[in-house]
């Protein structure tokens, strides 16, 4: 399974669009900061949107499509699935 996902920081000001074949592992990496870079710098730790597909080419195309959108369109996508912007991974881990 391949996932396209959107994560944000706790003030919902930063939106990060990514792709992975293991959503639980990748979100854990974001939450713990084990992978440096943009998401670690801006404390992007809240999963607010994801979709899945069995086809990696479709996932890559979808990630590129969403990354190309303006912020307001990304917000609409998130709010269609998750109107309260809750952390969809909050029950996945014990910290």
C-alpha positions as CSV (number, residue, x, y, z in Angstrom):
1,X,0.0,0.0,0.0
2,X,1.2,3.5,-0.8
3,X,0.0,6.6,1.0
4,X,-0.1,10.3,0.2
5,X,-0.4,12.3,3.4
6,X,-0.5,15.8,4.8
7,X,1.0,16.7,8.2
8,X,1.0,20.0,10.0
9,X,2.4,21.6,13.1
10,X,0.2,22.1,16.2
11,X,-0.8,25.7,15.1
12,X,-1.8,24.3,11.7
13,X,0.3,26.9,9.9
14,X,2.7,24.6,8.1
15,X,1.5,22.0,5.6
16,X,3.7,19.1,4.5
17,X,2.7,16.7,1.7
18,X,4.5,13.4,1.6
19,X,4.4,9.9,0.2
20,X,5.3,6.6,1.9
21,X,4.7,2.9,1.7
22,X,4.4,2.6,5.5
23,X,2.3,5.4,7.0
24,X,2.6,4.3,10.7
25,X,6.4,4.2,10.5
26,X,6.7,7.5,8.6
27,X,4.4,9.4,10.9
28,X,6.4,8.0,13.8
29,X,9.6,9.4,12.2
30,X,7.9,12.8,11.9
31,X,6.6,12.8,15.5
32,X,10.0,11.8,17.0
33,X,12.1,13.9,14.7
34,X,14.3,11.0,13.7
35,X,14.5,12.4,10.2
36,X,15.9,15.9,10.0
37,X,15.0,18.6,7.6
38,X,11.9,20.7,7.0
39,X,9.5,18.7,9.1
40,X,11.8,18.5,12.1
41,X,12.7,22.2,11.8
42,X,9.0,23.3,11.8
43,X,7.8,20.6,14.3
44,X,5.4,19.0,11.8
45,X,4.0,16.2,13.9
46,X,0.2,16.1,13.3
47,X,-1.3,13.8,10.6
48,X,-4.4,15.6,9.3
49,X,-5.0,13.8,6.0
50,X,-4.1,10.7,4.1
51,X,-5.2,8.6,1.2
52,X,-4.0,5.3,-0.1
53,X,-3.5,3.4,-3.4
54,X,-1.9,0.1,-4.4
55,X,-0.2,1.8,-7.4
56,X,3.0,3.7,-6.5
57,X,2.8,5.7,-9.8
58,X,-0.6,7.0,-8.9
59,X,0.6,7.9,-5.4
60,X,3.6,9.8,-6.8
61,X,1.4,11.6,-9.3
62,X,-1.1,12.5,-6.6
63,X,1.6,13.8,-4.3
64,X,2.9,16.1,-7.0
65,X,-0.6,17.2,-7.8
66,X,-1.4,18.2,-4.2
67,X,2.0,19.8,-3.7
68,X,1.2,22.0,-6.7
69,X,-2.0,23.3,-5.2
70,X,-2.4,26.6,-3.4
71,X,-2.8,26.4,0.4
72,X,-6.6,27.1,0.3
73,X,-7.2,24.0,-1.9
74,X,-5.1,21.8,0.4
75,X,-7.1,23.1,3.3
76,X,-10.4,22.1,1.6
77,X,-9.0,18.6,0.9
78,X,-8.1,18.3,4.6
79,X,-11.4,19.6,5.9
80,X,-13.4,17.3,3.7
81,X,-11.8,14.3,5.5
82,X,-11.0,15.9,8.8
83,X,-13.0,19.1,9.5
84,X,-11.6,19.6,13.0
85,X,-8.0,19.0,12.0
86,X,-7.6,16.3,14.7
87,X,-4.4,14.3,14.7
88,X,-5.4,11.1,12.9
89,X,-2.5,9.2,14.4
90,X,-3.1,10.2,18.0
91,X,-4.0,6.7,19.0
92,X,-1.2,4.9,17.2
93,X,1.6,5.4,19.6
94,X,2.4,5.7,23.3
95,X,4.7,8.6,24.1
